[in-house]
Amino acid sequence: MDLIVFVALVVIGFVAGRIAERRHYASIRRREAALRDIQVFATRFPPTLEPRPQRLVAGSVVVSDDYFKRVVAGLQQWIGGRLRSYESLIDRARREAVLRMKAEAQAFGATTIVNVKFQTFAVGGKKNGSLKAVEVLAWGTAIGRA
């Protein structure tokens, strides 16, 4: 009976997690297209040196894993290698943080963000080697129109 419950939870976690992940990626792609005019640079200085209004902008997001990812990552740690189940989690969090930073820059009237940095945090700690959630913070200097 315990095995049936475990398998059912894994299947439900897999299906629900896939649906949520696909919806989030679709949302990310739509918003990336809408905000594509705001350029993002990791370089410290803007492409042009003319004086423009500047402001610190940031985007932060916390994305939780699903039950399936947690089970797969736990099994993967016994085998070793890449934790592919968490790679999409980090990718979604990073892209979402950049989108939130761009939205703040757009509200400021910026066309460019320079000196972009990222910080990633494990939220909720790690229990039995599995991650509960990840926070990604993206920040940079928004350069407004002259």
VMD Tcl script that builds the backbone (N, CA, C; Angstrom):
set m [mol new atoms 438]
animate dup $m
set s [atomselect $m all]
$s set {name element resname resid chain x y z} {
  {N N MET 1 A 0.821 -1.190 0.000}
  {CA C MET 1 A 0.000 0.000 0.000}
  {C C MET 1 A 0.873 1.265 0.000}
  {N N ASP 2 A 1.958 1.254 0.802}
  {CA C ASP 2 A 2.847 2.411 0.850}
  {C C ASP 2 A 3.482 2.684 -0.508}
  {N N LEU 3 A 3.811 1.623 -1.228}
  {CA C LEU 3 A 4.412 1.780 -2.555}
  {C C LEU 3 A 3.423 2.429 -3.520}
  {N N ILE 4 A 2.161 2.053 -3.432}
  {CA C ILE 4 A 1.138 2.635 -4.316}
  {C C ILE 4 A 0.977 4.118 -4.025}
  {N N VAL 5 A 0.954 4.491 -2.762}
  {CA C VAL 5 A 0.844 5.898 -2.385}
  {C C VAL 5 A 2.062 6.676 -2.881}
  {N N PHE 6 A 3.244 6.094 -2.706}
  {CA C PHE 6 A 4.474 6.743 -3.157}
  {C C PHE 6 A 4.442 6.964 -4.672}
  {N N VAL 7 A 4.088 5.920 -5.418}
  {CA C VAL 7 A 4.040 6.034 -6.881}
  {C C VAL 7 A 2.976 7.048 -7.300}
  {N N ALA 8 A 1.825 7.040 -6.635}
  {CA C ALA 8 A 0.779 8.006 -6.960}
  {C C ALA 8 A 1.243 9.433 -6.716}
  {N N LEU 9 A 1.919 9.663 -5.603}
  {CA C LEU 9 A 2.437 10.999 -5.307}
  {C C LEU 9 A 3.482 11.444 -6.326}
  {N N VAL 10 A 4.323 10.523 -6.734}
  {CA C VAL 10 A 5.336 10.853 -7.736}
  {C C VAL 10 A 4.671 11.216 -9.054}
  {N N VAL 11 A 3.673 10.445 -9.467}
  {CA C VAL 11 A 2.975 10.725 -10.729}
  {C C VAL 11 A 2.237 12.063 -10.644}
  {N N ILE 12 A 1.523 12.294 -9.553}
  {CA C ILE 12 A 0.811 13.558 -9.383}
  {C C ILE 12 A 1.800 14.723 -9.355}
  {N N GLY 13 A 2.896 14.548 -8.646}
  {CA C GLY 13 A 3.923 15.589 -8.590}
  {C C GLY 13 A 4.528 15.864 -9.953}
  {N N PHE 14 A 4.757 14.800 -10.711}
  {CA C PHE 14 A 5.326 14.962 -12.050}
  {C C PHE 14 A 4.366 15.735 -12.952}
  {N N VAL 15 A 3.107 15.332 -12.993}
  {CA C VAL 15 A 2.123 15.968 -13.875}
  {C C VAL 15 A 1.870 17.414 -13.448}
  {N N ALA 16 A 1.609 17.630 -12.179}
  {CA C ALA 16 A 1.341 18.987 -11.696}
  {C C ALA 16 A 2.561 19.889 -11.875}
  {N N GLY 17 A 3.733 19.358 -11.592}
  {CA C GLY 17 A 4.962 20.136 -11.750}
  {C C GLY 17 A 5.221 20.509 -13.195}
  {N N ARG 18 A 4.990 19.578 -14.105}
  {CA C ARG 18 A 5.190 19.853 -15.537}
  {C C ARG 18 A 4.222 20.921 -16.028}
  {N N ILE 19 A 2.964 20.821 -15.596}
  {CA C ILE 19 A 1.966 21.810 -16.017}
  {C C ILE 19 A 2.354 23.197 -15.496}
  {N N ALA 20 A 2.697 23.283 -14.226}
  {CA C ALA 20 A 3.084 24.575 -13.639}
  {C C ALA 20 A 4.334 25.124 -14.321}
  {N N GLU 21 A 5.306 24.264 -14.578}
  {CA C GLU 21 A 6.542 24.710 -15.219}
  {C C GLU 21 A 6.279 25.202 -16.637}
  {N N ARG 22 A 5.456 24.493 -17.395}
  {CA C ARG 22 A 5.138 24.928 -18.769}
  {C C ARG 22 A 4.412 26.263 -18.769}
  {N N ARG 23 A 3.472 26.453 -17.836}
  {CA C ARG 23 A 2.763 27.727 -17.752}
  {C C ARG 23 A 3.717 28.861 -17.389}
  {N N HIS 24 A 4.632 28.593 -16.468}
  {CA C HIS 24 A 5.584 29.627 -16.072}
  {C C HIS 24 A 6.504 29.983 -17.238}
  {N N TYR 25 A 7.014 28.978 -17.958}
  {CA C TYR 25 A 7.864 29.264 -19.114}
  {C C TYR 25 A 7.105 30.050 -20.184}
  {N N ALA 26 A 5.823 29.738 -20.409}
  {CA C ALA 26 A 5.027 30.483 -21.389}
  {C C ALA 26 A 4.892 31.940 -20.962}
  {N N SER 27 A 4.651 32.170 -19.680}
  {CA C SER 27 A 4.565 33.528 -19.148}
  {C C SER 27 A 5.897 34.255 -19.300}
  {N N ILE 28 A 6.974 33.564 -19.013}
  {CA C ILE 28 A 8.304 34.161 -19.136}
  {C C ILE 28 A 8.572 34.564 -20.583}
  {N N ARG 29 A 8.280 33.688 -21.532}
  {CA C ARG 29 A 8.524 34.002 -22.953}
  {C C ARG 29 A 7.707 35.213 -23.414}
  {N N ARG 30 A 6.441 35.307 -22.978}
  {CA C ARG 30 A 5.602 36.456 -23.349}
  {C C ARG 30 A 6.189 37.759 -22.798}
  {N N ARG 31 A 6.581 37.749 -21.538}
  {CA C ARG 31 A 7.107 38.967 -20.923}
  {C C ARG 31 A 8.496 39.311 -21.454}
  {N N GLU 32 A 9.311 38.306 -21.785}
  {CA C GLU 32 A 10.623 38.591 -22.389}
  {C C GLU 32 A 10.439 39.293 -23.732}
  {N N ALA 33 A 9.450 38.867 -24.508}
  {CA C ALA 33 A 9.183 39.518 -25.790}
  {C C ALA 33 A 8.722 40.959 -25.582}
  {N N ALA 34 A 7.888 41.186 -24.572}
  {CA C ALA 34 A 7.383 42.534 -24.307}
  {C C ALA 34 A 8.475 43.473 -23.794}
  {N N LEU 35 A 9.462 42.951 -23.091}
  {CA C LEU 35 A 10.527 43.777 -22.501}
  {C C LEU 35 A 11.859 43.678 -23.249}
  {N N ARG 36 A 11.835 43.172 -24.471}
  {CA C ARG 36 A 13.095 42.957 -25.200}
  {C C ARG 36 A 13.816 44.254 -25.566}
  {N N ASP 37 A 13.115 45.392 -25.531}
  {CA C ASP 37 A 13.753 46.664 -25.871}
  {C C ASP 37 A 14.676 47.184 -24.771}
  {N N ILE 38 A 14.546 46.661 -23.576}
  {CA C ILE 38 A 15.431 47.077 -22.489}
  {C C ILE 38 A 16.668 46.183 -22.531}
  {N N GLN 39 A 17.803 46.795 -22.817}
  {CA C GLN 39 A 19.050 46.055 -22.937}
  {C C GLN 39 A 19.669 45.841 -21.562}
  {N N VAL 40 A 20.256 44.658 -21.375}
  {CA C VAL 40 A 20.878 44.296 -20.098}
  {C C VAL 40 A 22.329 43.938 -20.364}
  {N N PHE 41 A 23.234 44.583 -19.598}
  {CA C PHE 41 A 24.668 44.361 -19.766}
  {C C PHE 41 A 25.306 43.999 -18.423}
  {N N ALA 42 A 26.225 43.073 -18.450}
  {CA C ALA 42 A 26.987 42.734 -17.251}
  {C C ALA 42 A 28.162 43.690 -17.068}
  {N N THR 43 A 28.487 44.445 -18.120}
  {CA C THR 43 A 29.610 45.375 -18.033}
  {C C THR 43 A 29.296 46.496 -17.044}
  {N N ARG 44 A 30.344 47.052 -16.493}
  {CA C ARG 44 A 30.188 48.036 -15.430}
  {C C ARG 44 A 29.717 49.392 -15.932}
  {N N PHE 45 A 30.116 49.765 -17.149}
  {CA C PHE 45 A 29.802 51.097 -17.660}
  {C C PHE 45 A 28.835 51.003 -18.832}
  {N N PRO 46 A 27.992 52.023 -18.993}
  {CA C PRO 46 A 27.024 52.008 -20.097}
  {C C PRO 46 A 27.719 52.143 -21.438}
  {N N PRO 47 A 27.040 51.709 -22.527}
  {CA C PRO 47 A 27.648 51.810 -23.857}
  {C C PRO 47 A 27.937 53.253 -24.262}
  {N N THR 48 A 27.131 54.204 -23.805}
  {CA C THR 48 A 27.387 55.624 -24.088}
  {C C THR 48 A 27.715 56.321 -22.773}
  {N N LEU 49 A 28.561 57.317 -22.847}
  {CA C LEU 49 A 29.008 58.002 -21.635}
  {C C LEU 49 A 28.292 59.329 -21.397}
  {N N GLU 50 A 27.265 59.639 -22.195}
  {CA C GLU 50 A 26.546 60.887 -21.963}
  {C C GLU 50 A 25.751 60.797 -20.664}
  {N N PRO 51 A 25.652 61.897 -19.931}
  {CA C PRO 51 A 24.950 61.861 -18.644}
  {C C PRO 51 A 23.452 61.586 -18.827}
  {N N ARG 52 A 22.954 60.662 -18.045}
  {CA C ARG 52 A 21.540 60.294 -18.054}
  {C C ARG 52 A 21.115 59.970 -16.632}
  {N N PRO 53 A 19.813 60.063 -16.356}
  {CA C PRO 53 A 19.356 59.675 -15.012}
  {C C PRO 53 A 19.621 58.197 -14.754}
  {N N GLN 54 A 20.018 57.881 -13.533}
  {CA C GLN 54 A 20.343 56.500 -13.176}
  {C C GLN 54 A 19.620 56.106 -11.899}
  {N N ARG 55 A 19.394 54.808 -11.778}
  {CA C ARG 55 A 18.704 54.309 -10.592}
  {C C ARG 55 A 19.022 52.831 -10.415}
  {N N LEU 56 A 19.159 52.421 -9.164}
  {CA C LEU 56 A 19.345 51.008 -8.867}
  {C C LEU 56 A 18.001 50.305 -9.024}
  {N N VAL 57 A 17.994 49.205 -9.787}
  {CA C VAL 57 A 16.785 48.401 -9.956}
  {C C VAL 57 A 17.113 46.962 -9.570}
  {N N ALA 58 A 16.095 46.269 -9.104}
  {CA C ALA 58 A 16.302 44.887 -8.678}
  {C C ALA 58 A 15.060 44.061 -8.970}
  {N N GLY 59 A 15.281 42.776 -9.112}
  {CA C GLY 59 A 14.179 41.831 -9.252}
  {C C GLY 59 A 14.501 40.608 -8.430}
  {N N SER 60 A 13.537 40.149 -7.673}
  {CA C SER 60 A 13.753 39.001 -6.809}
  {C C SER 60 A 12.597 38.039 -6.975}
  {N N VAL 61 A 12.895 36.754 -6.900}
  {CA C VAL 61 A 11.851 35.733 -7.003}
  {C C VAL 61 A 12.261 34.529 -6.169}
  {N N VAL 62 A 11.271 33.869 -5.588}
  {CA C VAL 62 A 11.481 32.603 -4.890}
  {C C VAL 62 A 10.654 31.565 -5.627}
  {N N VAL 63 A 11.314 30.514 -6.089}
  {CA C VAL 63 A 10.636 29.437 -6.810}
  {C C VAL 63 A 10.848 28.148 -6.032}
  {N N SER 64 A 9.750 27.467 -5.772}
  {CA C SER 64 A 9.800 26.220 -5.016}
  {C C SER 64 A 9.867 25.041 -5.970}
  {N N ASP 65 A 10.505 23.983 -5.519}
  {CA C ASP 65 A 10.517 22.772 -6.327}
  {C C ASP 65 A 9.218 22.010 -6.095}
  {N N ASP 66 A 8.976 21.017 -6.932}
  {CA C ASP 66 A 7.800 20.178 -6.731}
  {C C ASP 66 A 8.251 18.821 -6.190}
  {N N TYR 67 A 7.301 18.034 -5.809}
  {CA C TYR 67 A 7.593 16.755 -5.179}
  {C C TYR 67 A 8.410 15.853 -6.102}
  {N N PHE 68 A 8.088 15.853 -7.386}
  {CA C PHE 68 A 8.808 15.011 -8.338}
  {C C PHE 68 A 10.271 15.409 -8.428}
  {N N LYS 69 A 10.537 16.710 -8.530}
  {CA C LYS 69 A 11.928 17.173 -8.598}
  {C C LYS 69 A 12.695 16.765 -7.345}
  {N N ARG 70 A 12.032 16.860 -6.211}
  {CA C ARG 70 A 12.669 16.488 -4.955}
  {C C ARG 70 A 13.031 15.002 -4.931}
  {N N VAL 71 A 12.127 14.156 -5.403}
  {CA C VAL 71 A 12.389 12.709 -5.430}
  {C C VAL 71 A 13.506 12.394 -6.410}
  {N N VAL 72 A 13.426 12.961 -7.604}
  {CA C VAL 72 A 14.447 12.691 -8.625}
  {C C VAL 72 A 15.816 13.179 -8.167}
  {N N ALA 73 A 15.871 14.362 -7.567}
  {CA C ALA 73 A 17.153 14.892 -7.089}
  {C C ALA 73 A 17.721 14.019 -5.978}
  {N N GLY 74 A 16.848 13.516 -5.092}
  {CA C GLY 74 A 17.308 12.618 -4.034}
  {C C GLY 74 A 17.909 11.341 -4.592}
  {N N LEU 75 A 17.272 10.787 -5.616}
  {CA C LEU 75 A 17.804 9.580 -6.250}
  {C C LEU 75 A 19.090 9.880 -7.014}
  {N N GLN 76 A 19.115 11.033 -7.674}
  {CA C GLN 76 A 20.287 11.420 -8.469}
  {C C GLN 76 A 21.523 11.594 -7.595}
  {N N GLN 77 A 21.346 12.025 -6.365}
  {CA C GLN 77 A 22.494 12.218 -5.489}
  {C C GLN 77 A 23.170 10.900 -5.142}
  {N N TRP 78 A 22.435 9.825 -5.162}
  {CA C TRP 78 A 23.040 8.508 -4.911}
  {C C TRP 78 A 23.899 8.086 -6.087}
  {N N ILE 79 A 23.477 8.462 -7.284}
  {CA C ILE 79 A 24.180 8.069 -8.506}
  {C C ILE 79 A 25.311 9.038 -8.816}
  {N N GLY 80 A 25.041 10.320 -8.580}
  {CA C GLY 80 A 26.017 11.353 -8.910}
  {C C GLY 80 A 25.695 11.981 -10.247}
  {N N GLY 81 A 26.381 13.047 -10.585}
  {CA C GLY 81 A 26.170 13.729 -11.857}
  {C C GLY 81 A 25.325 14.978 -11.696}
  {N N ARG 82 A 24.892 15.493 -12.850}
  {CA C ARG 82 A 24.102 16.724 -12.884}
  {C C ARG 82 A 22.716 16.491 -12.296}
  {N N LEU 83 A 22.220 17.491 -11.600}
  {CA C LEU 83 A 20.852 17.453 -11.090}
  {C C LEU 83 A 19.958 18.187 -12.092}
  {N N ARG 84 A 19.679 17.536 -13.200}
  {CA C ARG 84 A 18.909 18.151 -14.279}
  {C C ARG 84 A 17.535 18.614 -13.820}
  {N N SER 85 A 16.972 17.900 -12.849}
  {CA C SER 85 A 15.636 18.287 -12.381}
  {C C SER 85 A 15.638 19.670 -11.747}
  {N N TYR 86 A 16.779 20.123 -11.224}
  {CA C TYR 86 A 16.856 21.452 -10.626}
  {C C TYR 86 A 17.356 22.516 -11.598}
  {N N GLU 87 A 17.893 22.110 -12.742}
  {CA C GLU 87 A 18.403 23.097 -13.688}
  {C C GLU 87 A 17.292 23.995 -14.215}
  {N N SER 88 A 16.122 23.421 -14.508}
  {CA C SER 88 A 15.012 24.246 -14.988}
  {C C SER 88 A 14.508 25.162 -13.876}
  {N N LEU 89 A 14.579 24.716 -12.640}
  {CA C LEU 89 A 14.168 25.537 -11.495}
  {C C LEU 89 A 15.043 26.789 -11.414}
  {N N ILE 90 A 16.336 26.622 -11.522}
  {CA C ILE 90 A 17.267 27.751 -11.471}
  {C C ILE 90 A 17.083 28.651 -12.689}
  {N N ASP 91 A 16.896 28.047 -13.870}
  {CA C ASP 91 A 16.704 28.821 -15.097}
  {C C ASP 91 A 15.451 29.692 -15.000}
  {N N ARG 92 A 14.347 29.106 -14.556}
  {CA C ARG 92 A 13.106 29.865 -14.404}
  {C C ARG 92 A 13.269 30.996 -13.400}
  {N N ALA 93 A 13.921 30.726 -12.286}
  {CA C ALA 93 A 14.114 31.752 -11.255}
  {C C ALA 93 A 14.990 32.891 -11.780}
  {N N ARG 94 A 16.055 32.556 -12.473}
  {CA C ARG 94 A 16.959 33.593 -13.010}
  {C C ARG 94 A 16.237 34.466 -14.031}
  {N N ARG 95 A 15.518 33.838 -14.953}
  {CA C ARG 95 A 14.816 34.601 -15.981}
  {C C ARG 95 A 13.703 35.452 -15.380}
  {N N GLU 96 A 13.001 34.923 -14.392}
  {CA C GLU 96 A 11.941 35.679 -13.726}
  {C C GLU 96 A 12.516 36.884 -12.981}
  {N N ALA 97 A 13.649 36.721 -12.322}
  {CA C ALA 97 A 14.289 37.835 -11.610}
  {C C ALA 97 A 14.698 38.932 -12.588}
  {N N VAL 98 A 15.228 38.554 -13.739}
  {CA C VAL 98 A 15.618 39.544 -14.755}
  {C C VAL 98 A 14.382 40.273 -15.268}
  {N N LEU 99 A 13.293 39.545 -15.498}
  {CA C LEU 99 A 12.063 40.185 -15.956}
  {C C LEU 99 A 11.531 41.186 -14.938}
  {N N ARG 100 A 11.586 40.847 -13.670}
  {CA C ARG 100 A 11.113 41.761 -12.634}
  {C C ARG 100 A 12.011 42.994 -12.544}
  {N N MET 101 A 13.315 42.798 -12.730}
  {CA C MET 101 A 14.244 43.916 -12.740}
  {C C MET 101 A 13.960 44.816 -13.951}
  {N N LYS 102 A 13.718 44.199 -15.115}
  {CA C LYS 102 A 13.408 44.974 -16.317}
  {C C LYS 102 A 12.101 45.748 -16.163}
  {N N ALA 103 A 11.115 45.143 -15.522}
  {CA C ALA 103 A 9.839 45.835 -15.316}
  {C C ALA 103 A 10.031 47.063 -14.433}
  {N N GLU 104 A 10.870 46.959 -13.416}
  {CA C GLU 104 A 11.165 48.116 -12.567}
  {C C GLU 104 A 11.903 49.181 -13.361}
  {N N ALA 105 A 12.817 48.758 -14.224}
  {CA C ALA 105 A 13.555 49.705 -15.063}
  {C C ALA 105 A 12.617 50.385 -16.058}
  {N N GLN 106 A 11.683 49.638 -16.593}
  {CA C GLN 106 A 10.720 50.207 -17.541}
  {C C GLN 106 A 9.855 51.265 -16.849}
  {N N ALA 107 A 9.436 50.992 -15.623}
  {CA C ALA 107 A 8.642 51.966 -14.868}
  {C C ALA 107 A 9.431 53.246 -14.613}
  {N N PHE 108 A 10.743 53.137 -14.500}
  {CA C PHE 108 A 11.624 54.285 -14.312}
  {C C PHE 108 A 11.833 55.032 -15.628}
  {N N GLY 109 A 11.563 54.389 -16.749}
  {CA C GLY 109 A 11.789 54.997 -18.060}
  {C C GLY 109 A 13.154 54.670 -18.627}
  {N N ALA 110 A 13.757 53.596 -18.151}
  {CA C ALA 110 A 15.100 53.219 -18.597}
  {C C ALA 110 A 15.049 52.434 -19.908}
  {N N THR 111 A 16.140 52.540 -20.634}
  {CA C THR 111 A 16.307 51.773 -21.862}
  {C C THR 111 A 17.434 50.755 -21.737}
  {N N THR 112 A 18.249 50.908 -20.699}
  {CA C THR 112 A 19.427 50.071 -20.521}
  {C C THR 112 A 19.633 49.790 -19.036}
  {N N ILE 113 A 20.119 48.589 -18.746}
  {CA C ILE 113 A 20.539 48.248 -17.385}
  {C C ILE 113 A 21.976 47.749 -17.485}
  {N N VAL 114 A 22.869 48.348 -16.709}
  {CA C VAL 114 A 24.280 47.957 -16.739}
  {C C VAL 114 A 24.698 47.417 -15.379}
  {N N ASN 115 A 25.861 46.785 -15.383}
  {CA C ASN 115 A 26.461 46.243 -14.164}
  {C C ASN 115 A 25.499 45.276 -13.455}
  {N N VAL 116 A 24.888 44.395 -14.234}
  {CA C VAL 116 A 23.903 43.453 -13.696}
  {C C VAL 116 A 24.619 42.332 -12.948}
  {N N LYS 117 A 24.122 42.063 -11.759}
  {CA C LYS 117 A 24.681 41.012 -10.902}
  {C C LYS 117 A 23.552 40.092 -10.462}
  {N N PHE 118 A 23.932 38.875 -10.080}
  {CA C PHE 118 A 22.975 37.882 -9.594}
  {C C PHE 118 A 23.450 37.315 -8.265}
  {N N GLN 119 A 22.496 36.993 -7.417}
  {CA C GLN 119 A 22.782 36.280 -6.176}
  {C C GLN 119 A 21.716 35.209 -6.033}
  {N N THR 120 A 22.132 34.014 -5.681}
  {CA C THR 120 A 21.208 32.893 -5.523}
  {C C THR 120 A 21.276 32.395 -4.087}
  {N N PHE 121 A 20.113 32.112 -3.512}
  {CA C PHE 121 A 20.023 31.641 -2.134}
  {C C PHE 121 A 19.172 30.382 -2.076}
  {N N ALA 122 A 19.533 29.453 -1.226}
  {CA C ALA 122 A 18.678 28.314 -0.922}
  {C C ALA 122 A 17.732 28.752 0.187}
  {N N VAL 123 A 16.442 28.630 -0.037}
  {CA C VAL 123 A 15.435 29.064 0.928}
  {C C VAL 123 A 14.876 27.841 1.639}
  {N N GLY 124 A 14.718 27.958 2.936}
  {CA C GLY 124 A 14.160 26.849 3.697}
  {C C GLY 124 A 15.188 25.799 4.043}
  {N N GLY 125 A 16.430 26.069 3.716}
  {CA C GLY 125 A 17.494 25.127 4.039}
  {C C GLY 125 A 17.429 23.866 3.201}
  {N N LYS 126 A 18.315 22.970 3.492}
  {CA C LYS 126 A 18.360 21.695 2.799}
  {C C LYS 126 A 18.112 20.596 3.817}
  {N N LYS 127 A 17.252 19.687 3.474}
  {CA C LYS 127 A 16.967 18.567 4.350}
  {C C LYS 127 A 17.170 17.291 3.547}
  {N N ASN 128 A 17.956 16.406 4.054}
  {CA C ASN 128 A 18.266 15.159 3.346}
  {C C ASN 128 A 18.857 15.418 1.971}
  {N N GLY 129 A 19.579 16.528 1.824}
  {CA C GLY 129 A 20.255 16.816 0.573}
  {C C GLY 129 A 19.367 17.362 -0.520}
  {N N SER 130 A 18.096 17.635 -0.244}
  {CA C SER 130 A 17.229 18.150 -1.291}
  {C C SER 130 A 16.873 19.610 -1.011}
  {N N LEU 131 A 16.812 20.384 -2.057}
  {CA C LEU 131 A 16.512 21.801 -1.996}
  {C C LEU 131 A 15.008 22.001 -1.862}
  {N N LYS 132 A 14.567 22.954 -1.068}
  {CA C LYS 132 A 13.140 23.243 -0.919}
  {C C LYS 132 A 12.696 24.332 -1.884}
  {N N ALA 133 A 13.463 25.407 -1.967}
  {CA C ALA 133 A 13.148 26.522 -2.855}
  {C C ALA 133 A 14.434 27.296 -3.117}
  {N N VAL 134 A 14.403 28.099 -4.154}
  {CA C VAL 134 A 15.566 28.902 -4.494}
  {C C VAL 134 A 15.104 30.342 -4.690}
  {N N GLU 135 A 15.900 31.283 -4.176}
  {CA C GLU 135 A 15.649 32.699 -4.429}
  {C C GLU 135 A 16.764 33.212 -5.313}
  {N N VAL 136 A 16.394 33.974 -6.331}
  {CA C VAL 136 A 17.378 34.626 -7.185}
  {C C VAL 136 A 17.102 36.117 -7.123}
  {N N LEU 137 A 18.147 36.864 -6.866}
  {CA C LEU 137 A 18.085 38.322 -6.837}
  {C C LEU 137 A 18.961 38.835 -7.976}
  {N N ALA 138 A 18.378 39.657 -8.833}
  {CA C ALA 138 A 19.130 40.307 -9.911}
  {C C ALA 138 A 19.055 41.808 -9.672}
  {N N TRP 139 A 20.180 42.490 -9.809}
  {CA C TRP 139 A 20.177 43.934 -9.631}
  {C C TRP 139 A 21.173 44.572 -10.580}
  {N N GLY 140 A 20.938 45.836 -10.867}
  {CA C GLY 140 A 21.814 46.584 -11.754}
  {C C GLY 140 A 21.446 48.064 -11.731}
  {N N THR 141 A 22.130 48.833 -12.562}
  {CA C THR 141 A 21.894 50.267 -12.652}
  {C C THR 141 A 21.112 50.546 -13.922}
  {N N ALA 142 A 19.893 51.076 -13.754}
  {CA C ALA 142 A 19.060 51.439 -14.894}
  {C C ALA 142 A 19.470 52.819 -15.383}
  {N N ILE 143 A 19.622 52.950 -16.684}
  {CA C ILE 143 A 19.995 54.202 -17.318}
  {C C ILE 143 A 18.769 54.720 -18.062}
  {N N GLY 144 A 18.272 55.881 -17.627}
  {CA C GLY 144 A 17.067 56.463 -18.243}
  {C C GLY 144 A 17.383 57.193 -19.540}
  {N N ARG 145 A 16.337 57.695 -20.118}
  {CA C ARG 145 A 16.478 58.482 -21.357}
  {C C ARG 145 A 17.032 59.872 -21.015}
  {N N ALA 146 A 17.756 60.429 -21.947}
  {CA C ALA 146 A 18.362 61.746 -21.724}
  {C C ALA 146 A 17.340 62.843 -21.669}
}
mol reanalyze $m
mol bondsrecalc $m
mol representation Tube
mol addrep $m
